[in-house]
Amino acid sequence: MKRALITGITGQDGAYLAKFLIEKGYEVYGIYRRLSTPNFWRLQYLGIFDKINLISADLIDEFSLLEALKISDPDEVYHLAAQSFVGASFEQAVGTAQVTGVAVTSMLEAIRHYNPEIKFYQASSSEIYGDGHDEILNENSPFKPSSPYAAAKLYGYWITRIYREAYDIFACNGILFNHESPLRGLEFVTRKISNAVAKIALGLENRLLLGNLDAKRDWGYAPDYVEAMYMMLQHEVPDDYVIATGETHTVREFCERCFDEVGLDWQEHVKVDKRFMRPIDVNFLCGDYTRAKEKIGWEPRVKFDELVKIMVREDLNRWERWQNGEKFPWDAPNHPNETKLITRTVRS
């Protein structure tokens, strides 16, 4: 039986990947950060919490990562954990550099000393391309990070390549474009929209505050994308791959389609609020997944319209269950109202 260690197992990608690997017959271990309030709802929601071995560790403590490797003795490590919200990286720039960037080196060093035969997957991001592009992006497109998060991810990308070439570690970068699901965090714009649309449709709210409606993104479905992570590590040689849909849509389009799903006019409920404008924004991202298709046989199954339906219908279903008094693992009821949150990233 193969063994896998997943960092960030409590997040969207970590939970879906854990479910996928369990179904493949893996023994799955997951690193989690000890918190005063446990954050296992996604694993519980997918019905896999009792099938995972959890290890407490911290990305900025290399010795705890080494201990996690000794406990799990994995064939594969999927490094997904990070401070992953772009907006927050402007508020926590140093912390983001440490957790999202330098921690990649800590994990690679732990692998190098414990067992350099372990296969390693690094969760890179389309944010490393930054702003200023208007063409579809592939593995050879220039990088120009536009946020502390993107800069930290670019560091992780290059250090992964360096360890692959210097120490012959089987290490891959997955340059994943935006990928969403009903397990997406509520701070991310797609889930923020789908959750608000469900509440508005049920009369629980009346408005939705957003930032840049003109930003264009390549949005895919997270369960499709975690399968690509697995496929990279099964290939005979390590490489870096863009994972995307090849389509781009604006935030405005996402809003319109979500409200259409519940028969409402988005313009009657959506307001632009400068608090949600980033100091620097990326206005266009669209990925070319040709290499992934040709080398590992991956391509997306769920595209934009179906993704919107999946997210809105699931959030609507959860709020209806909540109104009926049903108890189940879920994040939305405890999420603070954004109008109460103070941010210092507003553009003048």
GUBA-329486 format. One record per residue: x, y, z of N, C-alpha, C in turn; residue in one letter. Coordinates in pm, whole numbers, padded with zeros to 5 digits, always signed. Layout:
BEGIN
XYZXYZXYZA
...
This chain:
BEGIN
+00084-00119+00000+00000+00000+00000+00088+00125+00000M
+00061+00216-00093+00135+00342-00097+00091+00434+00017K
+00185+00520+00059+00157+00614+00166+00183+00756+00115R
+00092+00847+00147+00106+00987+00106+00093+01077+00227A
+00172+01183+00227+00164+01288+00329+00118+01415+00261L
+00010+01474+00312-00045+01597+00255-00033+01708+00357I
+00036+01816+00321+00031+01936+00405-00090+02018+00361T
-00154+02086+00455-00274+02160+00420-00392+02071+00394G
-00400+01960+00465-00506+01862+00439-00644+01914+00478I
-00650+02017+00563-00780+02070+00604-00837+02171+00505T
-00760+02208+00402-00808+02303+00303-00886+02236+00192G
-00934+02317+00098-01013+02266-00014-00938+02156-00089Q
-00819+02187-00139-00744+02091-00220-00700+01970-00138D
-00658+01996-00014-00612+01887+00070-00721+01785+00096G
-00843+01833+00122-00955+01742+00149-00991+01661+00025A
-01002+01727-00090-01035+01654-00211-00925+01556-00250Y
-00799+01598-00234-00688+01508-00266-00687+01387-00174L
-00711+01409-00045-00715+01298+00049-00822+01197+00009A
-00940+01245-00026-01048+01156-00070-01008+01079-00195K
-00946+01148-00290-00903+01084-00414-00800+00974-00387F
-00702+01002-00302-00596+00904-00274-00649+00785-00194L
-00739+00810-00101-00801+00700-00026-00873+00606-00122I
-00942+00663-00219-01013+00581-00317-00915+00506-00408E
-00791+00555-00417-00686+00486-00492-00617+00378-00409K
-00656+00366-00282-00597+00265-00196-00478+00310-00115G
-00453+00441-00110-00340+00494-00033-00373+00496+00116Y
-00267+00488+00197-00276+00524+00337-00239+00672+00345E
-00330+00754+00392-00312+00899+00385-00283+00958+00522V
-00178+01039+00527-00142+01116+00645-00156+01263+00610Y
-00198+01341+00707-00214+01483+00681-00157+01568+00792G
-00083+01670+00752-00031+01767+00849-00135+01875+00870I
-00160+01906+00995-00250+02016+01027-00185+02103+01133Y
-00226+02230+01137-00175+02324+01236-00271+02326+01354R
-00217+02303+01473-00301+02298+01591-00360+02436+01619R
-00493+02442+01628-00565+02566+01654-00656+02548+01775L
-00694+02660+01837-00786+02651+01950-00923+02601+01907S
-00959+02631+01782-01084+02582+01724-01051+02490+01607T
-01079+02361+01616-01045+02267+01508-01108+02306+01375P
-01038+02276+01266-01085+02314+01133-01089+02191+01043N
-01166+02092+01082-01172+01967+01008-01302+01950+00930F
-01379+02059+00914-01513+02044+00859-01514+01986+00718W
-01413+02021+00636-01412+01971+00499-01393+01819+00496R
-01302+01770+00578-01279+01626+00585-01402+01554+00636L
-01471+01614+00731-01595+01555+00782-01704+01561+00677Q
-01711+01672+00604-01815+01690+00501-01802+01585+00391Y
-01677+01548+00359-01652+01447+00256-01659+01305+00310L
-01679+01292+00441-01692+01161+00502-01564+01082+00513G
-01449+01151+00522-01320+01080+00525-01239+01110+00650I
-01294+01187+00743-01217+01227+00860-01159+01108+00935F
-01237+01001+00950-01193+00884+01027-01099+00793+00948D
-01075+00827+00821-00989+00743+00737-00848+00802+00721K
-00822+00914+00788-00696+00987+00772-00618+00986+00902I
-00486+00977+00889-00397+00988+01004-00348+01132+01013N
-00382+01203+01119-00348+01344+01132-00223+01363+01218L
-00135+01453+01170-00010+01483+01240-00003+01634+01262I
+00015+01675+01386+00030+01817+01416+00172+01862+01384S
+00184+01968+01305+00316+02023+01269+00298+02168+01229A
+00409+02237+01210+00407+02377+01171+00506+02399+01058D
+00464+02469+00954+00549+02488+00836+00677+02564+00866L
+00678+02648+00969+00798+02725+00998+00887+02654+01101I
+00853+02531+01135+00933+02449+01226+00980+02326+01149D
+01103+02335+01092+01152+02228+01006+01160+02094+01078E
+01190+02097+01208+01202+01972+01282+01067+01902+01294F
+00959+01979+01304+00827+01916+01311+00792+01853+01176S
+00838+01912+01066+00816+01854+00934+00896+01724+00919L
+01018+01724+00969+01100+01603+00965+01036+01492+01048L
+00981+01529+01163+00913+01431+01246+00790+01375+01176E
+00719+01460+01102+00602+01415+01027+00641+01314+00919A
+00757+01336+00857+00806+01241+00757+00840+01107+00824L
+00900+01112+00940+00936+00987+01010+00811+00909+01050K
+00708+00980+01093+00584+00914+01135+00512+00852+01016I
+00504+00926+00907+00424+00882+00791+00503+00795+00694S
+00634+00813+00687+00721+00739+00595+00659+00732+00455D
+00634+00846+00394+00553+00847+00270+00631+00814+00144P
+00559+00764+00045+00613+00752-00090+00603+00885-00163D
+00499+00963-00128+00472+01090-00195+00436+01197-00092E
+00483+01318-00115+00446+01433-00033+00379+01536-00123V
+00260+01578-00084+00187+01682-00156+00187+01806-00067Y
+00264+01907-00109+00279+02026-00026+00180+02132-00072H
+00066+02137-00004-00041+02229-00040-00057+02344+00058L
-00006+02327+00178-00028+02426+00284+00040+02559+00251A
-00029+02667+00283+00024+02802+00259-00071+02904+00320A
-00024+03027+00332-00116+03140+00349-00161+03170+00207Q
-00283+03131+00174-00320+03120+00034-00412+03230-00018S
-00440+03330+00064-00530+03436+00020-00449+03558-00023F
-00463+03596-00149-00383+03705-00206-00403+03835-00128V
-00527+03869-00100-00555+03994-00030-00486+04001+00105G
-00488+03891+00180-00426+03888+00313-00275+03901+00305A
-00216+03865+00192-00069+03873+00181-00019+04017+00183S
-00103+04112+00144-00064+04253+00154-00066+04298+00300F
-00151+04236+00380-00160+04272+00521-00059+04195+00605E
-00018+04077+00558+00074+03990+00632+00187+03947+00539Q
+00261+04045+00489+00360+04017+00386+00475+03930+00435A
+00527+03959+00554+00640+03881+00607+00596+03740+00640V
+00481+03728+00707+00430+03596+00740+00404+03512+00616G
+00350+03575+00511+00325+03504+00386+00455+03456+00324T
+00558+03539+00329+00689+03499+00275+00743+03376+00346A
+00725+03371+00477+00776+03258+00554+00694+03132+00532Q
+00562+03144+00541+00476+03026+00536+00457+02975+00394V
+00438+03066+00299+00410+03027+00161+00537+03004+00081T
+00643+03076+00116+00768+03066+00041+00875+02982+00107G
+00934+03032+00214+01049+02968+00277+01016+02828+00328V
+00893+02806+00371+00854+02674+00422+00871+02563+00318A
+00866+02599+00190+00888+02498+00085+01030+02442+00098V
+01125+02531+00125+01263+02487+00145+01273+02396+00266T
+01202+02430+00372+01204+02347+00493+01155+02205+00463S
+01049+02194+00387+00999+02061+00354+01095+01986+00262M
+01151+02054+00165+01247+01989+00076+01373+01946+00150L
+01418+02027+00243+01534+01990+00325+01502+01868+00410E
+01382+01864+00466+01342+01749+00547+01340+01622+00461A
+01288+01633+00340+01287+01519+00248+01428+01478+00211I
+01513+01575+00181+01651+01545+00142+01725+01468+00251R
+01701+01503+00376+01773+01438+00486+01707+01306+00527H
+01575+01298+00517+01508+01175+00560+01510+01068+00451Y
+01465+01104+00331+01459+01006+00221+01442+01079+00090N
+01552+01103+00016+01544+01178-00110+01471+01103-00221P
+01426+00979-00195+01349+00905-00295+01201+00941-00291E
+01160+01016-00191+01020+01059-00181+00987+01151-00298I
+00872+01128-00361+00826+01218-00467+00756+01338-00405K
+00781+01456-00462+00735+01581-00401+00654+01662-00500F
+00536+01707-00456+00453+01796-00536+00445+01931-00466Y
+00476+02037-00539+00465+02173-00487+00346+02244-00553Q
+00257+02295-00469+00140+02369-00518+00182+02510-00557A
+00213+02527-00684+00242+02661-00735+00110+02727-00774S
+00116+02843-00835-00006+02921-00859+00008+03006-00984S
-00103+03025-01052-00104+03114-01169-00074+03258-01130S
-00085+03291-01001-00054+03428-00957+00092+03465-00984E
+00180+03368-01002+00321+03400-01028+00339+03472-01162I
+00241+03461-01253+00251+03532-01380+00225+03681-01363Y
+00143+03716-01265+00117+03856-01236+00035+03927-01342G
+00038+04060-01335-00041+04142-01425+00038+04176-01551D
-00032+04228-01649+00034+04275-01772+00029+04177-01886G
-00041+04065-01870-00053+03967-01978-00190+03980-02044H
-00195+03952-02171-00324+03946-02239-00332+03824-02330D
-00235+03729-02313-00234+03608-02392-00245+03487-02301E
-00281+03372-02360-00290+03249-02283-00149+03211-02236I
-00140+03164-02112-00010+03145-02047+00026+02997-02036L
+00154+02967-02062+00202+02829-02048+00326+02825-01960N
+00392+02712-01956+00507+02693-01866+00626+02782-01902E
+00630+02834-02024+00742+02918-02067+00710+03067-02065N
+00591+03104-02024+00553+03245-02017+00630+03314-01904S
+00660+03443-01919+00737+03514-01816+00656+03535-01688P
+00728+03533-01575+00667+03554-01444+00687+03698-01400F
+00582+03757-01344+00589+03894-01293+00492+03906-01176K
+00530+03852-01059+00436+03850-00946+00389+03988-00906P
+00259+03997-00870+00198+04126-00839+00146+04134-00695S
+00189+04043-00609+00148+04046-00469+00253+03973-00386S
+00257+03998-00255+00348+03920-00169+00321+03770-00178P
+00195+03732-00192+00161+03591-00209+00227+03535-00336Y
+00213+03606-00446+00270+03560-00573+00422+03551-00566A
+00485+03648-00500+00631+03646-00486+00675+03525-00404A
+00600+03495-00298+00632+03378-00215+00613+03249-00294A
+00506+03241-00373+00483+03123-00455+00591+03107-00562K
+00640+03218-00616+00746+03210-00716+00875+03159-00652L
+00902+03201-00529+01017+03146-00455+01002+02994-00441Y
+00881+02949-00401+00858+02806-00386+00874+02731-00517G
+00831+02793-00627+00845+02733-00760+00993+02711-00793Y
+01074+02816-00775+01215+02805-00813+01294+02715-00720W
+01264+02717-00591+01339+02631-00500+01307+02484-00527I
+01186+02457-00571+01149+02319-00608+01230+02274-00729T
+01243+02360-00827+01324+02326-00945+01471+02310-00908R
+01519+02395-00819+01660+02386-00777+01688+02253-00709I
+01601+02210-00618+01622+02083-00548+01608+01964-00644Y
+01523+01977-00743+01510+01871-00844+01641+01855-00921R
+01701+01967-00958+01822+01961-01040+01948+01937-00956E
+01953+01992-00835+02073+01980-00753+02083+01846-00681A
+01968+01794-00636+01969+01672-00552+01895+01555-00615Y
+01852+01571-00739+01785+01464-00813+01659+01415-00740D
+01589+01507-00673+01462+01474-00609+01351+01480-00714I
+01263+01383-00710+01149+01383-00801+01051+01489-00751F
+01064+01610-00803+00987+01725-00754+00918+01793-00871A
+00788+01817-00855+00707+01878-00960+00637+02003-00909C
+00626+02102-00995+00543+02219-00968+00413+02208-01047N
+00303+02220-00979+00175+02233-01047+00135+02379-01049G
+00142+02441-01165+00104+02583-01177-00046+02586-01199I
-00119+02579-01090-00264+02568-01096-00329+02705-01109L
-00413+02718-01210-00496+02838-01221-00613+02823-01125F
-00692+02929-01110-00798+02928-01009-00885+02804-01020N
-00908+02739-00909-00993+02620-00906-01082+02627-00783H
-01209+02603-00805-01312+02634-00705-01398+02511-00676E
-01480+02524-00574-01571+02415-00536-01657+02463-00419S
-01755+02383-00379-01831+02417-00258-01747+02414-00130P
-01626+02361-00136-01536+02359-00020-01440+02477-00019L
-01453+02566-00113-01367+02685-00119-01392+02773+00003R
-01288+02839+00052-01303+02929+00165-01389+03048+00129G
-01461+03101+00226-01554+03211+00201-01486+03343+00171L
-01357+03354+00195-01286+03477+00161-01255+03486+00012E
-01265+03374-00060-01237+03374-00204-01362+03415-00280F
-01342+03492-00387-01454+03562-00449-01562+03469-00503V
-01525+03354-00558-01626+03265-00615-01720+03211-00507T
-01664+03163-00397-01749+03109-00290-01821+03224-00219R
-01757+03338-00207-01824+03455-00150-01950+03486-00230K
-01940+03478-00362-02055+03506-00447-02161+03397-00435I
-02122+03271-00449-02220+03163-00447-02292+03156-00313S
-02219+03179-00205-02280+03178-00071-02378+03294-00055N
-02338+03413-00100-02426+03530-00089-02550+03514-00175A
-02534+03460-00295-02649+03439-00384-02751+03345-00317V
-02702+03239-00255-02792+03146-00186-02867+03217-00073A
-02797+03299+00005-02861+03370+00116-02962+03473+00065K
-02927+03543-00042-03018+03642-00099-03144+03574-00153I
-03125+03459-00220-03239+03386-00275-03336+03340-00167A
-03282+03315-00047-03365+03267+00065-03409+03380+00157L
-03375+03504+00120-03418+03619+00200-03336+03642+00325G
-03218+03582+00333-03132+03598+00451-03041+03720+00440L
-03018+03766+00319-02939+03887+00293-02999+03958+00174E
-02948+04080+00148-03002+04154+00034-02896+04209-00059N
-02768+04212-00014-02665+04270-00101-02535+04194-00091R
-02452+04216-00191-02321+04153-00202-02219+04260-00238L
-02117+04277-00156-02013+04377-00179-01891+04311-00241L
-01846+04366-00354-01732+04310-00425-01634+04420-00465L
-01516+04378-00511-01415+04472-00556-01413+04484-00708G
-01305+04439-00768-01284+04455-00912-01369+04356-00991N
-01474+04404-01055-01564+04318-01131-01508+04282-01269L
-01405+04355-01312-01352+04334-01447-01236+04235-01452D
-01188+04190-01336-01079+04093-01335-01123+03964-01405A
-01036+03912-01490-01066+03791-01566-00983+03675-01512K
-01049+03562-01491-00981+03445-01437-01020+03320-01515R
-00929+03223-01507-00949+03090-01563-00992+03001-01448D
-01124+02974-01437-01178+02901-01322-01209+02756-01357W
-01148+02664-01281-01176+02523-01297-01233+02463-01170G
-01248+02332-01169-01313+02259-01059-01207+02184-00978Y
-01200+02212-00850-01093+02160-00765-01076+02007-00771A
-01184+01926-00767-01162+01781-00777-01090+01738-00905P
-01112+01808-01016-01036+01780-01139-00888+01809-01118D
-00858+01916-01046-00722+01964-01036-00637+01878-00941Y
-00698+01823-00835-00619+01738-00746-00582+01608-00817V
-00663+01565-00911-00627+01448-00990-00500+01474-01071E
-00485+01598-01119-00364+01634-01193-00240+01625-01104A
-00253+01664-00977-00140+01653-00884-00091+01508-00877M
-00184+01418-00859-00152+01276-00852-00085+01229-00981Y
-00139+01268-01094-00087+01222-01222+00055+01271-01247M
+00088+01389-01198+00225+01440-01212+00326+01348-01143M
+00290+01300-01025+00384+01217-00949+00388+01072-00998L
+00296+01034-01086+00300+00899-01143+00378+00896-01275Q
+00409+01012-01330+00482+01018-01457+00625+00971-01436H
+00689+00927-01544+00823+00869-01529+00930+00972-01497E
+00909+01098-01536+01008+01202-01506+00938+01323-01444V
+01005+01391-01351+00942+01509-01290+00944+01628-01384P
+00840+01709-01377+00831+01826-01464+00733+01924-01399D
+00717+02039-01463+00626+02143-01416+00513+02157-01517D
+00390+02175-01465+00273+02173-01552+00174+02283-01517Y
+00125+02350-01622+00009+02439-01607-00117+02354-01604V
-00202+02380-01505-00331+02312-01494-00439+02420-01501I
-00522+02416-01604-00616+02524-01631-00728+02471-01721A
-00821+02559-01758-00929+02520-01850-00912+02580-01988T
-00828+02683-02001-00814+02751-02129-00923+02850-02159G
-01010+02878-02060-01117+02976-02075-01099+03085-01970E
-01143+03206-02002-01137+03313-01903-01272+03385-01895T
-01309+03423-01773-01437+03491-01748-01415+03598-01642H
-01493+03704-01648-01480+03811-01550-01557+03777-01421T
-01522+03849-01316-01597+03837-01191-01743+03876-01216V
-01763+03975-01301-01899+04018-01336-01978+03902-01397R
-01914+03827-01489-01980+03711-01548-02014+03606-01443E
-01923+03584-01351-01948+03485-01247-02070+03526-01165F
-02077+03656-01130-02193+03709-01058-02322+03686-01136C
-02320+03726-01262-02440+03718-01345-02490+03575-01354E
-02398+03479-01377-02439+03339-01391-02493+03283-01259R
-02431+03322-01147-02478+03274-01017-02619+03324-00987C
-02642+03452-01010-02776+03507-00986-02879+03450-01084F
-02836+03425-01207-02926+03361-01305-02973+03225-01254D
-02886+03157-01184-02917+03022-01134-03035+03023-01038E
-03055+03137-00969-03168+03147-00875-03275+03244-00924V
-03264+03286-01052-03367+03370-01112-03369+03514-01065G
-03252+03569-01029-03244+03707-00981-03154+03790-01071L
-03174+03922-01068-03091+04016-01143-02975+04059-01054D
-02854+04026-01093-02736+04053-01010-02719+04202-00983W
-02757+04286-01078-02735+04430-01063-02819+04493-00952Q
-02923+04424-00911-03007+04475-00803-02946+04447-00665E
-02843+04365-00661-02790+04323-00531-02640+04346-00515H
-02566+04362-00622-02420+04373-00614-02377+04518-00611V
-02290+04551-00516-02231+04684-00505-02079+04672-00500K
-02011+04767-00565-01865+04771-00560-01822+04848-00437V
-01731+04792-00361-01681+04853-00237-01529+04861-00246D
-01473+04981-00230-01329+05000-00245-01248+04920-00144K
-01310+04878-00036-01236+04798+00063-01187+04666+00004R
-01251+04622-00103-01215+04493-00161-01129+04509-00287F
-01077+04629-00309-00981+04652-00417-00840+04628-00363M
-00759+04552-00436-00622+04526-00394-00531+04640-00438R
-00418+04661-00364-00323+04764-00404-00273+04744-00547P
-00250+04618-00585-00219+04582-00723-00305+04462-00756I
-00374+04465-00868-00458+04352-00904-00408+04290-01034D
-00437+04163-01052-00408+04092-01176-00537+04091-01257V
-00533+04150-01374-00656+04171-01450-00690+04059-01547N
-00591+03973-01579-00617+03867-01677-00530+03746-01647F
-00593+03629-01637-00521+03503-01625-00596+03396-01704L
-00525+03329-01794-00583+03220-01870-00471+03122-01903C
-00492+02993-01876-00384+02896-01888-00397+02801-02004G
-00281+02758-02054-00270+02661-02163-00223+02528-02103D
-00311+02429-02098-00277+02302-02032-00226+02196-02132Y
-00175+02240-02246-00130+02147-02351-00027+02047-02301T
+00074+02095-02225+00177+02003-02178+00117+01894-02089R
+00028+01933-02000-00035+01835-01911-00116+01733-01991A
-00185+01779-02092-00265+01688-02176-00176+01591-02251K
-00065+01641-02307+00021+01558-02390+00109+01463-02309E
+00158+01508-02193+00255+01428-02118+00191+01338-02012K
+00089+01386-01941+00031+01304-01835-00115+01268-01862I
-00169+01315-01973-00304+01277-02013-00415+01344-01935G
-00386+01464-01880-00488+01534-01801-00557+01641-01884W
-00686+01655-01864-00759+01769-01915-00882+01791-01827E
-00933+01916-01821-01046+01945-01731-01174+01882-01780P
-01257+01838-01684-01387+01783-01718-01499+01883-01694R
-01485+01962-01587-01588+02059-01550-01545+02198-01595V
-01628+02264-01671-01598+02399-01719-01687+02500-01645K
-01682+02624-01688-01736+02739-01616-01884+02725-01579F
-01969+02700-01676-02113+02697-01650-02150+02589-01548D
-02091+02471-01563-02122+02363-01470-02067+02394-01331E
-01949+02455-01325-01890+02494-01197-01983+02588-01121L
-02035+02689-01190-02128+02784-01127-02248+02711-01069V
-02306+02621-01146-02424+02547-01099-02392+02463-00976K
-02278+02395-00978-02238+02311-00864-02229+02394-00737I
-02164+02510-00747-02140+02591-00628-02267+02655-00574M
-02348+02713-00662-02471+02780-00616-02568+02678-00559V
-02587+02567-00628-02683+02467-00581-02641+02407-00446R
-02511+02386-00427-02466+02330-00300-02483+02430-00186E
-02447+02558-00210-02467+02658-00105-02615+02678-00075D
-02699+02677-00177-02843+02690-00156-02896+02572-00074L
-02852+02452-00108-02894+02332-00036-02852+02339+00111N
-02729+02388+00136-02681+02393+00274-02759+02495+00357R
-02787+02610+00299-02864+02710+00374-03007+02663+00399W
-03065+02590+00305-03200+02536+00327-03198+02432+00439E
-03095+02348+00441-03082+02249+00549-03063+02319+00683R
-02984+02424+00682-02959+02502+00805-03089+02565+00856W
-03170+02621+00764-03298+02680+00803-03393+02577+00863Q
-03378+02453+00819-03462+02345+00871-03408+02285+01001N
-03300+02343+01052-03247+02299+01180-03150+02183+01174G
-03110+02144+01055-03019+02031+01042-02877+02071+01082E
-02805+01981+01147-02667+02005+01189-02573+01923+01102K
-02472+01988+01048-02374+01918+00965-02247+02003+00957F
-02132+01943+00921-02007+02019+00912-02015+02123+00802P
-01983+02250+00837-02003+02360+00742-01938+02484+00800W
-01898+02576+00714-01825+02695+00759-01910+02822+00763D
-02010+02835+00679-02076+02964+00656-02144+03026+00779A
-02218+02950+00860-02289+03016+00971-02198+03088+01069P
-02074+03045+01080-01981+03106+01176-01889+03209+01113N
-01909+03237+00985-01820+03331+00917-01863+03474+00947H
-01768+03563+00985-01807+03700+01019-01854+03781+00899P
-01944+03874+00923-01989+03966+00819-01874+04057+00779N
-01845+04063+00649-01728+04137+00603-01737+04287+00631E
-01857+04338+00649-01869+04482+00678-01809+04516+00814T
-01787+04414+00898-01729+04435+01030-01576+04422+01030K
-01522+04379+00918-01377+04357+00911-01306+04481+00860L
-01192+04511+00921-01113+04629+00883-00994+04582+00800I
-00974+04645+00686-00861+04613+00603-00779+04738+00575T
-00651+04721+00554-00566+04838+00525-00510+04831+00383R
-00576+04753+00297-00526+04736+00160-00605+04817+00058T
-00685+04911+00105-00770+04989+00014-00686+05080-00074V
-00719+05081-00202-00654+05176-00294-00725+05309-00288R
-00651+05416-00292-00714+05550-00290-00767+05585-00429S
